[in-house]
Amino acid sequence: MDSLFSNLFSALQSHITTAAPAIKGVYPELLQTENYKGAPAVWPCVFVDFTNFTFAELTQNVQAAAGELVFRLAYRVTAADNTTFIDTATVLNYYEAERQLHQALQGWTNGSIAPLARTKISTEDRVDRDWTFRVRVITYSLDFNEYPAPSVTSEIEKPPLELLS
């Protein structure tokens, strides 16, 4: 894949899986928590999105990009019966998962982006019908330079010159 975002997501998924073992799943953000039907197979999980980008022209079609890398950390708040809340120790483990995620991300780079820097954390106000999970939103600044794709060219070898005598 040539997309910086595709490659970055794959690198982040691999890095988070290794460096933050408390996170049980890493997925692209596709509004999963807004279209929630039943419980995801893994808790806690993280949904990743690239948002709010601005671009500045540098030289020769190179652009400087600045935006946000958003992680939505989702975890259960009810027990398996979906009626009683989880215990305090489990909640504290979710904060530990959030800490592991931050430690894995703060200052991380794959060589194509500037080191990540956390800019904010918030908790989503959810109005789910069944109130079974909570979402913490952790945002990092994401800066990189985007270079144009090289032109596709081909060279045809010049045949040797034949002179007629």
N, C-alpha and C positions, 0 to 999 in steps of 0.2 A: 504494500500500500504506500502511496505517496503522500497522503494527507497527514499533516503534522498532528492534527487532533486524533486521528486513528492510531497513529504510532504512539502518541503520548498516552492515550487511554490504555493501550496494551502494556506499555512500560509501567504505568501506575498500577494497573491490576496485578502485575507480577510482583512489583515492589511491595505493595500493601499486603498481599498474601503472605509474603516472606517476613516482612518487618513488623507486621501488626497481627499476630496470630489470633487475637481476640475478635477480629473482624472475620466473619464467616462467609461473606460474599461481596464481590465488587462488580457493579453493573453500570452500564450507561444510563443516564437519566432519561426516562421515557414517560414520566408522569405516573410511574407505577403506584405511588402511594395515593394518588388522587383517584385511581381506577381500581382501588383495592377490593378484591373479592377473596375472602379466606385469608389464611396466614401464609406468608412466604415460607419456604422450606428452611431457610437459615436466618438466624437472628444473632447478633446484630449484623446488618448489612449496610453497604454504602452505595449510594447512587451518585455518579460523577457527571458534572456538566461544565461546559466552557461557555461563559456568558460575558456580556457587556464589553465587547472589544472595540477599541478605537485604533486607528491605523494612521501613521505618519509616513509620508514619502521620504526616503533617504536619497540614494542615488541609484541610477541604472535599474529602476523598478524594484529595488529592495524596499521593504516596508518594515517599520518598527511597530510591533503590536503590543498593546497593553490591555489586559482584561482581568477576568476573575475565573478562578478554578473553584467550583463549588462542590462540596461533599455533603450529601444529605445522609446522615447516620440514623438509620431507623432501627428501633428495638421495641420488643413487646412490653406492654405495661400491665397486661393481665395474665393470670395463670392459664393453664391449659383449659380450664372450664369457662374461660372468657367472662367470668363474673367477679372473681376476686383479684385484687391487685397483687403484683409480684412482691416478694419480700425485699427488705432494705438491702440485704447483702447482694442480691441480684442487680438492683439499681446501681449500687456502688461499683459492681463489675462493669456495668455499661459505661460509667465515667472512666474506668480504667481502659476500656476499649477506645474511648475518645482520646485519652492520653496517648495510647500506643499509636493511634492514627496520626496524631499531631507530631509525635516524635519521628515517625517515619517520613513525614512530609516536610517539616520545617527545614529549609536549607537544601532540600533535595533537588537535583537536576539530572536530566538524562543527557546533557551536553548540547541539546538543541534549545533549551530554555534557560532563562536566568534562574538562580536558586529561588525556590518557593518561599514566600513569607506570609504568615497568617495575618489577615486583616480584621476579621470579626467572627464571632460565634453568636448564634441566636437559636431560640427554640421556636418551632412553628406552632402557631395557635391552630389546632386541628379541631374540626367539627365532624369527625367520623361518627357514623351511626352507632358503631359498636365500641369505639374508644379502645381498640386493642393494641395500638402502638403509638410511639412518640418519635418525633424527628428533630434532631439537632442539626443545624446548618452551620458548617465550618467553611469559611471562605479564605482563599489564598490569592495573592496577586500573581498573575501569570504574564510574564514579559518575554518576548522573543523577537528575532528578526526573521522575516519571511523573504526568501529569495525566489526569484522567478524560476520556473522550470527551464532547464536548458533547451535550446531549440533543437528540434530533431532535424539533423542533416545527414546526408550521406555523400560520400565522395566516390565518384566514379573514376576509376583509374584511367588515365589518359593513355590511349594506345600509342605505340612507338610511331614516329613519323616515318612514312615510307615515301621515298622519292622515286619518281618514274624517270628512267633514263632514256 
